[in-house]
Amino acid sequence: MNKTRRALHTALVLAGACALLPGWAHAQKDWPAKPITVIVPYTPGGFTDTVARTVTQKLSERLGQTVLVENKPGANSIIGVDQMTKAAPDGYTFAVVIAAYSANPSLYKSLPYDSEKDVKAVSLIGVSPLFAAVPNDAPYKTVGELVEYAKANPGKLNFGSSGNGSAAHLSTELLKDLTGTEMQHVPYKGTAPALADLIGGQIQLLLDTPSSLLPQAQGGKLRLIGFAADKRLDSAPDVPTFEEQGVKGMIASTWAGMIAPAKTPPEIVDRVSKEIAEIVRSDEVKQAFDRMGIIPQGSTPAEFDEFIRNETAKWGKVIQSAGVTLE
């Protein structure tokens, strides 16, 4: 009797599963059947927002469905990412994050989400290595001269950033560690006020994206002395890399990538990943990214997942060495 009941129970479970499969397969086949939301955990107009809107506009065209950008700034991207992790994993909610996302597990004692268990990597969109900028009247015109000046004047050189824990902040901490220099951090609420104070001479160094610094340098408002990549930027060929100037290991960038709730169907994640790869390699987007100093990527989910792990480990070491913590 027990065997009969167990057999009946198993048959019913299998029948139910089979009944669900066609509906589930049909739902994925019809995806996307409604607008998709992409959360940007920063304010409109910045690096993350610009990259997200550039890609989502093309994604909307390719999918034949509206893709909405929703800005949810706050707490170094934590608020927006947390909202994404709590959304239904049905392929209708994604987020675009930058380098700060990979630093947060080391910066904060606790997060409202588990970055490994609650998040699925989709695609690395692009990487933007950072420039080092100084005021026009600075007494140093090269990275070597900057390091020499900082060593001769320990603690007297102030560097700015777009905020505590930002790529600009942690990259300069990396520079300090590699060169054995002591500089004081002045955090700002965004790049714009930091840039204004750099031009005005209130701070003496700022590492930030080409999209922020290159136009100001081309307008003669500041001087670029180094590029934190393994080769020079095509749109600024006269600015040598840090490594060319003797600072080995000074590779630092911000980046943008798309993530999704962990249980989002893999077929949908793969589809979005492949669409992004096609988008960022198109001539139109490549040209737009080039103007912003962004190197197009378009990775697979597995490649982006490994990239995030490497970034988390890299910045974790910098954060620990510098003693940076956020509440």
C-alpha positions in Angstrom: 0.0 0.0 0.0 2.8 2.4 0.9 4.6 1.6 -2.3 1.5 2.2 -4.3 0.9 5.6 -2.6 4.6 6.6 -3.1 4.3 5.7 -6.8 1.1 7.6 -7.1 2.7 10.6 -5.4 5.7 10.5 -7.7 3.5 10.3 -10.7 1.5 13.3 -9.6 4.6 15.4 -9.0 6.1 14.5 -12.4 2.8 15.3 -14.1 2.6 18.6 -12.3 6.2 19.4 -13.4 5.5 18.5 -16.9 2.3 20.6 -16.9 4.4 23.6 -15.8 7.2 23.2 -18.3 5.2 24.3 -21.4 3.9 27.4 -19.6 7.4 28.3 -18.3 9.0 27.6 -21.7 6.2 29.7 -23.4 6.9 32.6 -21.0 10.6 32.6 -21.8 9.8 32.3 -25.5 7.6 35.4 -25.3 10.2 37.4 -23.3 10.2 40.3 -23.2 6.4 40.7 -23.1 6.5 43.9 -21.1 8.8 46.8 -20.3 12.2 46.0 -18.7 13.6 48.1 -15.9 17.3 48.8 -15.5 18.2 50.3 -12.2 21.1 52.8 -12.1 22.2 53.3 -8.5 23.5 56.8 -9.2 22.1 60.2 -10.1 21.2 61.1 -13.7 23.9 62.5 -15.9 27.0 60.8 -14.5 29.2 58.1 -15.9 27.0 55.1 -14.9 23.8 56.8 -16.1 25.3 57.8 -19.4 26.6 54.3 -20.1 23.3 52.7 -19.1 21.2 55.0 -21.2 23.5 54.5 -24.3 23.2 50.7 -24.0 19.5 50.5 -23.0 18.4 52.6 -25.9 20.0 50.1 -28.3 18.8 47.2 -26.2 15.2 48.4 -26.5 15.5 48.6 -30.3 17.0 45.1 -30.5 14.4 43.5 -28.2 11.5 45.4 -29.6 10.4 46.4 -26.1 10.7 49.4 -23.9 13.7 49.4 -21.5 13.3 52.0 -18.7 16.2 53.4 -16.7 15.3 54.0 -13.0 17.8 56.1 -11.0 18.1 54.9 -7.4 21.2 56.7 -5.9 22.6 56.4 -2.4 25.1 54.5 -0.2 27.7 54.0 -2.9 25.3 52.0 -5.1 23.9 49.8 -2.2 20.4 51.2 -2.3 19.8 50.5 -6.0 21.5 47.1 -6.0 19.5 46.0 -2.9 16.3 47.0 -4.7 17.3 44.9 -7.7 18.1 41.8 -5.7 14.6 42.0 -4.1 12.9 42.2 -7.5 11.2 39.2 -9.1 13.9 37.2 -11.0 11.8 37.1 -14.2 14.0 38.9 -16.6 12.3 42.3 -16.2 14.7 43.9 -13.7 18.4 44.5 -14.1 21.0 47.0 -12.8 24.1 48.7 -14.1 26.9 49.0 -11.6 30.5 50.4 -11.6 33.7 49.7 -9.8 32.3 50.8 -6.4 30.1 47.7 -6.4 33.1 45.4 -6.2 34.6 47.5 -3.4 31.6 47.6 -1.2 32.0 44.1 0.4 35.3 45.3 1.8 34.2 48.9 2.6 31.2 48.0 4.6 30.9 45.7 7.6 27.6 44.3 6.3 25.4 44.7 3.2 21.7 44.1 2.8 22.4 41.6 0.1 24.9 38.8 -0.6 26.9 39.9 -3.7 27.6 36.2 -4.6 24.3 34.5 -3.7 21.8 37.3 -4.6 23.4 38.6 -7.8 23.9 37.2 -11.3 26.6 38.7 -13.5 25.3 39.5 -17.0 27.9 41.4 -19.0 30.9 43.8 -18.6 29.9 46.7 -20.8 33.0 48.8 -20.8 36.1 49.8 -18.9 37.3 53.4 -18.4 40.9 53.8 -17.2 41.5 56.9 -15.1 43.5 60.0 -15.8 45.5 61.9 -13.2 44.9 65.6 -13.4 46.6 68.5 -11.6 46.1 72.3 -11.7 47.8 74.2 -14.5 50.1 76.0 -12.1 51.1 72.9 -10.2 54.9 72.7 -9.6 54.9 69.1 -11.0 54.3 68.3 -14.7 54.9 64.5 -14.6 54.0 61.6 -12.4 57.7 61.4 -11.3 57.7 65.1 -10.3 54.4 64.6 -8.4 55.8 61.7 -6.5 59.0 63.7 -5.7 57.0 66.6 -4.5 54.7 64.4 -2.4 57.7 62.8 -0.7 59.3 66.2 0.0 56.0 67.5 1.4 54.4 64.5 3.2 50.7 65.1 4.0 50.6 68.5 2.4 49.3 67.4 -1.0 45.5 67.0 -1.1 43.8 64.7 -3.5 40.1 64.8 -4.3 37.6 62.2 -5.2 33.9 61.8 -6.1 33.3 60.3 -2.7 34.6 57.9 -0.1 35.1 54.4 -1.6 34.8 55.7 -5.2 37.1 54.5 -7.9 38.9 57.9 -7.8 39.5 57.5 -4.1 40.7 53.9 -4.1 42.8 54.4 -7.2 44.7 57.2 -5.5 45.2 55.1 -2.4 46.7 52.5 -4.7 49.0 55.2 -6.2 50.1 56.2 -2.6 50.8 52.5 -1.8 52.8 51.9 -4.9 54.9 55.1 -4.6 55.2 55.2 -0.8 53.8 58.7 -0.6 51.5 60.4 1.9 48.6 62.5 0.6 45.4 63.7 2.2 42.0 62.6 0.9 39.3 65.2 0.4 36.0 63.5 -0.5 33.3 65.3 -2.5 29.7 64.6 -3.3 30.4 63.8 -6.9 33.0 64.6 -9.5 31.8 68.1 -10.5 32.7 69.9 -7.1 36.0 68.0 -7.0 36.8 69.1 -10.5 35.9 72.7 -9.7 38.2 72.7 -6.7 41.0 71.1 -8.7 40.8 73.9 -11.3 40.6 76.5 -8.5 43.7 75.0 -6.8 42.0 73.9 -3.5 43.1 70.4 -4.2 46.3 69.3 -6.0 45.4 66.0 -7.6 42.3 64.2 -9.0 42.1 60.8 -10.6 38.9 60.4 -12.6 37.4 59.3 -15.9 38.4 60.6 -19.3 34.8 61.8 -19.9 35.2 64.1 -16.9 38.8 65.3 -17.3 39.6 65.2 -21.0 37.3 68.1 -22.0 38.7 70.3 -19.2 42.2 69.5 -20.3 41.4 70.2 -23.9 40.0 73.5 -22.8 43.2 74.4 -21.1 41.7 74.4 -17.5 43.9 71.6 -16.1 46.9 69.4 -16.9 46.8 65.6 -17.4 50.0 63.9 -16.2 49.2 60.2 -16.3 46.9 57.5 -17.6 46.2 54.4 -15.4 46.1 51.8 -18.2 48.6 49.5 -20.0 48.6 51.8 -23.1 47.9 55.4 -24.0 44.4 56.5 -24.9 43.9 57.2 -28.6 42.1 60.5 -27.9 45.0 61.7 -25.7 48.2 60.2 -27.2 50.4 62.8 -25.5 49.6 61.6 -22.0 51.9 58.8 -20.9 50.7 55.9 -18.8 51.8 55.6 -15.1 53.8 52.5 -16.0 55.7 54.4 -18.7 56.7 56.8 -16.0 58.0 54.1 -13.7 55.0 53.3 -11.5 54.5 49.6 -12.2 51.2 48.1 -11.3 49.3 51.4 -11.5 46.4 50.1 -13.5 43.1 51.5 -12.3 39.7 52.2 -13.9 36.1 52.4 -13.3 33.9 50.2 -15.3 30.2 49.5 -16.0 28.5 46.2 -16.1 25.0 44.8 -16.0 23.8 42.4 -13.2 20.5 40.7 -12.5 18.7 39.0 -9.6 20.5 35.6 -9.0 17.6 33.4 -10.1 16.9 35.1 -13.4 16.5 32.4 -16.0 19.9 31.7 -17.6 18.4 31.8 -21.1 17.4 35.4 -20.5 20.7 36.3 -19.0 22.6 34.8 -21.9 20.3 36.6 -24.4 20.9 40.0 -22.8 24.6 39.3 -22.5 24.8 38.5 -26.2 22.7 41.6 -27.1 25.1 43.8 -25.1 28.1 42.4 -26.8 26.6 43.2 -30.2 25.6 46.7 -29.0 29.0 47.8 -27.7 30.8 46.5 -30.7 28.6 48.5 -33.1 30.3 51.4 -34.8 27.9 53.9 -33.3 28.4 52.9 -29.7 32.1 52.3 -30.1 32.4 55.9 -31.3 30.3 57.2 -28.4 32.4 55.2 -26.0 35.6 56.4 -27.6 34.6 60.0 -26.9 34.1 59.1 -23.3 37.3 57.2 -23.0 35.5 53.9 -22.5 36.9 50.6 -23.9 34.0 48.4 -25.1 33.9 44.9 -23.6 30.7 42.8 -24.0 31.7 39.8 -21.9 29.8 36.5 -21.2 28.2 36.1 -17.7 31.0 33.8 -16.6 33.7 36.2 -17.8 32.0 39.1 -16.0 31.6 37.0 -12.8 35.3 36.3 -12.8 36.1 40.0 -13.5 34.1 41.0 -10.5 35.8 38.5 -8.2 39.2 39.8 -9.3 38.2 43.4 -8.8 36.8 42.6 -5.4 40.0 40.9 -4.4 42.2 43.7 -5.8 40.3 46.6 -4.1 39.9 44.6 -0.9 43.7 44.6 -0.5 43.9 48.4 -1.2 41.1 49.1 1.3 42.7 46.9 3.9 46.1 48.5 3.4 44.7 52.1 3.5 42.4 51.3 6.4 39.3 52.7 4.6 35.9 51.8 6.2 32.4 53.1 5.6 29.3 52.8 7.7 
